[in-house]
Amino acid sequence: MKRIIHIFKLVGPWAVAIGIFAWLFHSYPISSLINAAKHANLLWFSGFSLFYFFFVFALDNWAFSAVLSRFHHPISFKELMPARAVTYLIMILNYGASQGAFAYYLKRTKQIPIWEVLGTFAFVALVDLYWLIGMAVLGSFFEDFQIRGVHLGPTVRGFGAFAAVALILHLFYWHYWSNKPWRVTQWLRQKKFLRIFHEAHLSDYAKMALMRTPVHASIISCMYVVLLTYNAHAPFLTVLGATPIAFILGILPISPSGLGITNSALIELLQNSVQSPLIASGELTAAAIILSSSLLWIFGNMLLKAIVGAFYLTRVSKDLFEPPATTDMNTEQ
């Protein structure tokens, strides 16, 4: 039974992604997506893709080297780069596996407990999530986004309010209640996965949010430039408001890296705002341009992750990313 569940966890998300893409390609024929790509300036698209990838890669590596050095073991930007690149390669197939491989690498090279590394990832992921939520809430005040006729503004703002309360309770607990001599707090303090939350100050959250700002600013604004390379245009504020919503939906553990879900959300949120001479002439639809450009963008980014990850994999031992034979994940918690 466990084996069946394990296989389902691996295959299930990809099956969902395939199903979503089957529906998308049925709704928007592949021929129209190829036609949209033919009208794109692929030279500018490729140049921007390269700049974006290495810019975000450097910022991502910088943030993780800083947080690991702050809470665990000093590790330089240059020293961490090969490990981060290799995990990018693994991330293409399975995000969780990439984080685990990164944790094993740091366990072997820096003797940082695996669960402490995973806790650090959770800390950064929490900051990233609230960054997206904040941008989505802000964008909801500037644009009345709809999906299938449903107005998203009230939902986004309501979700933002709920998330804000949850964050306040989270911070209040770790700063005021976690030191109480209660059985549950003592049990939680013993968990290495949660150690970073016990030790992090408000200034650490603020610093990480600032360090991640350029990453998310790049991610959220990239679609604006991508559409320009497709000879199309959407208002900048509209793109800034729609992209965080699409990415939050993509975070849901339904398909790998939000494949299909993010694309569908972008179509629904942006198709009424995208303008192009090709749309005006009736040669292409806004949905075809959005889907074609977002797919090419995603798979181009995956290709760069694969190339850079494979390059660095030849320069570090593969054994550093494999589970140590003596490691018992349960005892490390």
Disulfide bonds with the S-S distance in Angstrom:
none
